[in-house]
Amino acid sequence: MRLYSSKISTIVEAVNKTLVDAGDLEVSDREEFKRDVESILKEYRRKDRELTDRAKDELERKKLAYSELFKVKRSMADEQDFGIGEEALNWIANQLLELFMQSKFVSEIYADDSVIRKKLKEILRRHMQADEDLDREVRRHLKHLTENTSTFEIEYQKQLELIKRKHGLD
C-alpha cells in the first residue's frame, strides 16, 4: 500500500463524506477539518519518504543490494512504530482517530472508535490499492526479464515511472 500525493485530496473528501455527512462526526468548521485530515496524510508521506531515504543510505553504507531496501526500511519503521505496507492503514487510521479526539474543529464524535477505524481503513485501502495494481502492470511489461537481476531492477523503476505518469501518480 502506498499513499500518493495525488490521492490525498480524494481521501480527504472521502473521509469528510463518509464520517461527517454520515453523522459519525460533527464538525464546527468543515474546511479546517479537511485541512487537519490532509495534514496527517501529508505527514505520513513525509515520514515515509524520510524513512526510504534513510534506508537507501543504509544500503549504500553497508553495500547491500537494492532488493534489500524493503527489509531495511521495515526494520527502521518498526523501530519508530511507523506503519508501512499493510500496516500503513492502521497507522494512518490511528493518527486520524487521535486527531478527531483532539481537534477543536470536531465538535462531537457519535460513532465508536472501532466503527470509525473500520471506515477509515476501507477508505484508505480503496485509495492506496494503486500500488499493487501498478506493480502488476509493470511486471506485465517486464515478462521478458529475469527478476532479482540488476537489469530487471533498473527496467522496473523506468517502467514504474512511465506508468505512474500515465495514471497521474507521483
KEKE-3310 file (N, C-alpha, C; in steps of 0.2 Angstrom, whole numbers, plus 5000, padded with zeros to 4 digits):
npx = (5004:5002:5003:4999:5003:4994:4982:4978:4969:4957:4956:4954:4942:4934:4934:4928:4915:4911:4912:4908:4896:4889:4886:4894:4903:4903:4907:4914:4920:4921:4930:4942:4943:4945:4958:4965:4964:4971:4983:4988:4989:4999:5009:5012:5016:5028:5036:5037:5044:5056:5060:5062:5073:5083:5084:5089:5102:5107:5108:5118:5128:5131:5134:5124:5112:5100:5088:5086:5080:5067:5066:5076:5070:5058:5063:5068:5056:5049:5056:5053:5039:5031:5020:5021:5018:5005:5003:5002:4989:4983:4991:4989:4975:4974:4981:4972:4961:4966:4968:4954:4949:4956:4955:4950:4941:4932:4917:4909:4909:4900:4900:4907:4925:4930:4921:4923:4937:4937:4929:4938:4950:4944:4942:4955:4962:4955:4959:4973:4977:4982:4996:4998:4991:4999:5011:5008:5005:5017:5025:5019:5024:5037:5040:5049:5061:5072:5068:5075:5088:5100:5097:5083:5079:5082:5075:5062:5061:5061:5050:5040:5040:5035:5022:5016:5016:5008:4996:4994:5000:5012)
npy = (4994:5011:5028:5040:5057:5063:5057:5062:5073:5067:5057:5064:5071:5059:5055:5065:5065:5052:5051:5064:5068:5057:5057:5052:5060:5077:5092:5109:5117:5114:5115:5118:5106:5097:5101:5098:5083:5082:5086:5076:5065:5071:5071:5058:5054:5062:5056:5043:5045:5050:5040:5030:5036:5036:5022:5019:5026:5018:5005:5009:5012:5000:4992:4984:4975:4983:4976:4973:4984:4986:4977:4983:4995:4992:4987:4999:5006:4998:5001:5014:5013:5015:5014:5004:4998:4986:4989:5003:5007:5005:5013:5026:5027:5027:5038:5048:5045:5050:5063:5067:5066:5076:5088:5104:5107:5097:5094:5084:5067:5053:5040:5024:5021:5009:5008:5019:5018:5007:5011:5021:5014:5006:5017:5021:5009:5007:5019:5018:5006:5006:5004:4990:4987:4995:4988:4975:4979:4984:4973:4965:4971:4968:4954:4948:4949:4943:4941:4949:4953:4965:4972:4970:4977:4990:4992:4990:5001:5011:5008:5009:5022:5028:5022:5027:5041:5040:5037:5048:5048:5051)
npz = (5000:4996:4998:4988:4983:4974:4977:4990:4991:4987:4996:5008:5005:5004:5017:5024:5018:5021:5035:5041:5033:5035:5048:5058:5064:5071:5065:5068:5059:5043:5032:5039:5046:5036:5032:5043:5042:5030:5033:5042:5032:5023:5032:5034:5022:5021:5032:5027:5015:5021:5028:5018:5012:5022:5023:5010:5011:5021:5014:5005:5013:5019:5008:5002:4992:4981:4982:4995:5001:5005:5017:5025:5027:5033:5045:5051:5051:5060:5072:5074:5077:5065:5052:5038:5021:5023:5036:5036:5034:5047:5055:5049:5051:5065:5068:5063:5071:5083:5080:5078:5091:5097:5090:5088:5079:5078:5084:5090:5093:5087:5083:5088:5091:5085:5074:5067:5064:5056:5045:5041:5037:5026:5017:5015:5011:4998:4991:4992:4986:4973:4972:4972:4960:4951:4952:4946:4933:4929:4930:4920:4909:4909:4907:4900:4906:4919:4936:4950:4945:4941:4929:4928:4939:4936:4924:4929:4938:4928:4920:4930:4933:4921:4920:4931:4928:4917:4924:4932:4944:4958)
capx = (5000:5006:4999:5002:5001:4988:4976:4977:4963:4952:4955:4951:4934:4930:4934:4923:4909:4910:4911:4904:4890:4885:4884:4898:4907:4900:4912:4912:4922:4922:4937:4948:4943:4948:4965:4968:4965:4976:4990:4990:4991:5005:5015:5013:5021:5035:5039:5038:5050:5062:5062:5065:5080:5087:5085:5094:5108:5110:5110:5124:5134:5133:5135:5119:5108:5094:5082:5085:5078:5061:5068:5079:5065:5053:5066:5068:5049:5047:5060:5049:5032:5028:5017:5022:5014:4998:5002:5001:4982:4982:4995:4985:4969:4975:4983:4966:4957:4969:4966:4947:4948:4960:4954:4945:4936:4927:4913:4906:4910:4895:4902:4913:4932:4931:4917:4927:4943:4935:4928:4944:4954:4941:4944:4962:4963:4952:4963:4980:4977:4985:5002:4998:4989:5005:5016:5006:5005:5024:5028:5017:5028:5044:5040:5055:5067:5073:5068:5081:5094:5101:5093:5076:5078:5083:5069:5056:5060:5059:5043:5036:5039:5031:5015:5014:5015:5002:4990:4994:5003:5019)
capy = (5000:5017:5034:5045:5064:5065:5054:5065:5077:5062:5053:5069:5071:5053:5055:5070:5062:5046:5052:5070:5068:5051:5059:5049:5066:5083:5097:5116:5121:5108:5117:5117:5098:5094:5103:5093:5077:5082:5087:5069:5062:5073:5070:5051:5054:5065:5052:5038:5047:5051:5033:5027:5039:5033:5015:5019:5027:5012:5001:5011:5012:4993:4990:4979:4976:4987:4972:4973:4990:4985:4974:4988:5001:4989:4987:5006:5008:4995:5004:5020:5012:5018:5008:5004:4992:4985:4992:5010:5008:5006:5019:5032:5027:5028:5046:5052:5045:5054:5070:5068:5067:5082:5093:5109:5108:5091:5096:5078:5060:5049:5033:5021:5021:5004:5009:5025:5015:5002:5016:5025:5009:5005:5022:5021:5004:5009:5024:5016:5000:5008:5001:4983:4987:4997:4983:4970:4982:4985:4966:4963:4974:4965:4947:4945:4949:4938:4945:4950:4955:4972:4974:4970:4982:4996:4992:4990:5008:5015:5007:5011:5030:5029:5020:5032:5047:5039:5037:5054:5047:5053)
capz = (5000:4996:4998:4983:4984:4970:4980:4996:4991:4986:5003:5012:5003:5006:5025:5025:5016:5025:5043:5043:5030:5038:5055:5063:5067:5070:5064:5068:5053:5038:5029:5044:5047:5030:5032:5048:5039:5025:5037:5044:5026:5021:5037:5033:5016:5023:5036:5023:5011:5025:5030:5012:5010:5027:5021:5004:5014:5025:5009:5002:5018:5021:5002:5001:4985:4981:4983:5002:5003:5009:5023:5029:5028:5038:5051:5053:5053:5067:5077:5075:5077:5060:5048:5030:5018:5025:5042:5034:5035:5054:5057:5047:5054:5072:5069:5061:5076:5088:5078:5079:5098:5100:5086:5091:5074:5079:5090:5093:5089:5088:5082:5092:5088:5080:5068:5063:5062:5050:5039:5038:5034:5020:5013:5014:5006:4992:4988:4992:4982:4967:4972:4969:4953:4947:4952:4941:4926:4927:4929:4913:4903:4910:4907:4896:4910:4925:4942:4955:4942:4941:4923:4930:4944:4933:4920:4934:4940:4922:4918:4935:4932:4915:4922:4936:4924:4913:4928:4936:4951:4959)
cpx = (5004:5002:5003:4999:4994:4982:4974:4970:4957:4950:4952:4944:4931:4929:4928:4916:4907:4908:4907:4897:4885:4883:4888:4902:4903:4906:4910:4914:4925:4929:4943:4949:4947:4956:4968:4969:4970:4983:4993:4993:4998:5011:5016:5018:5028:5039:5041:5044:5056:5065:5065:5072:5085:5089:5090:5101:5111:5112:5117:5130:5136:5134:5130:5115:5102:5088:5081:5082:5071:5062:5071:5074:5060:5056:5066:5061:5047:5050:5056:5042:5028:5026:5019:5019:5007:4997:5001:4993:4980:4985:4991:4979:4969:4977:4977:4962:4959:4967:4959:4946:4951:4958:4949:4939:4931:4923:4911:4908:4904:4896:4907:4919:4932:4927:4921:4933:4942:4933:4934:4949:4951:4943:4951:4964:4961:4957:4971:4982:4981:4992:5003:4996:4995:5010:5014:5006:5013:5027:5025:5021:5036:5045:5046:5061:5067:5073:5074:5088:5094:5097:5086:5075:5078:5077:5063:5055:5058:5052:5038:5034:5035:5024:5012:5012:5008:4995:4989:4996:5010:5022)
cpy = (5006:5023:5039:5052:5066:5062:5057:5068:5072:5058:5058:5070:5065:5053:5060:5068:5056:5047:5058:5069:5062:5052:5055:5055:5072:5088:5104:5120:5115:5109:5115:5109:5095:5095:5099:5086:5077:5083:5080:5065:5064:5072:5062:5051:5057:5060:5046:5039:5048:5044:5029:5030:5037:5026:5015:5021:5021:5006:5002:5010:5004:4989:4983:4980:4980:4983:4971:4979:4990:4982:4979:4993:4998:4989:4994:5008:5005:4998:5011:5020:5016:5013:5009:4998:4992:4988:5000:5012:5009:5012:5026:5033:5029:5036:5050:5051:5049:5061:5071:5069:5073:5088:5098:5110:5102:5092:5089:5072:5056:5042:5030:5021:5015:5005:5014:5022:5011:5006:5019:5020:5007:5010:5022:5015:5005:5013:5022:5010:5001:5005:4994:4983:4990:4991:4977:4973:4982:4978:4963:4965:4971:4958:4944:4945:4945:4943:4945:4950:4963:4975:4975:4976:4989:4997:4993:4998:5013:5014:5009:5019:5031:5028:5025:5039:5046:5039:5043:5053:5050:5048)
cpz = (5000:4995:4993:4984:4980:4973:4987:4996:4991:4993:5008:5011:5005:5013:5027:5024:5020:5032:5044:5040:5033:5045:5060:5067:5066:5070:5065:5062:5048:5035:5033:5046:5042:5030:5037:5045:5034:5028:5039:5038:5023:5026:5036:5027:5017:5027:5032:5018:5015:5027:5024:5011:5015:5025:5015:5007:5017:5020:5006:5007:5019:5014:5001:4994:4986:4983:4991:5005:5008:5016:5028:5031:5033:5045:5055:5055:5059:5073:5079:5076:5071:5055:5041:5028:5021:5032:5042:5036:5043:5057:5055:5051:5062:5073:5068:5067:5082:5087:5079:5087:5101:5096:5089:5085:5074:5085:5094:5089:5092:5088:5087:5088:5083:5074:5064:5060:5056:5044:5036:5034:5027:5015:5010:5009:4999:4988:4987:4988:4976:4966:4969:4962:4948:4946:4946:4934:4924:4926:4922:4908:4904:4910:4904:4900:4916:4931:4946:4951:4942:4935:4925:4934:4941:4928:4924:4936:4934:4921:4923:4934:4926:4917:4927:4933:4920:4917:4933:4943:4952:4964)
residu = (MET:ARG:LEU:TYR:SER:SER:LYS:ILE:SER:THR:ILE:VAL:GLU:ALA:VAL:ASN:LYS:THR:LEU:VAL:ASP:ALA:GLY:ASP:LEU:GLU:VAL:SER:ASP:ARG:GLU:GLU:PHE:LYS:ARG:ASP:VAL:GLU:SER:ILE:LEU:LYS:GLU:TYR:ARG:ARG:LYS:ASP:ARG:GLU:LEU:THR:ASP:ARG:ALA:LYS:ASP:GLU:LEU:GLU:ARG:LYS:LYS:LEU:ALA:TYR:SER:GLU:LEU:PHE:LYS:VAL:LYS:ARG:SER:MET:ALA:ASP:GLU:GLN:ASP:PHE:GLY:ILE:GLY:GLU:GLU:ALA:LEU:ASN:TRP:ILE:ALA:ASN:GLN:LEU:LEU:GLU:LEU:PHE:MET:GLN:SER:LYS:PHE:VAL:SER:GLU:ILE:TYR:ALA:ASP:ASP:SER:VAL:ILE:ARG:LYS:LYS:LEU:LYS:GLU:ILE:LEU:ARG:ARG:HIS:MET:GLN:ALA:ASP:GLU:ASP:LEU:ASP:ARG:GLU:VAL:ARG:ARG:HIS:LEU:LYS:HIS:LEU:THR:GLU:ASN:THR:SER:THR:PHE:GLU:ILE:GLU:TYR:GLN:LYS:GLN:LEU:GLU:LEU:ILE:LYS:ARG:LYS:HIS:GLY:LEU:ASP)
# end
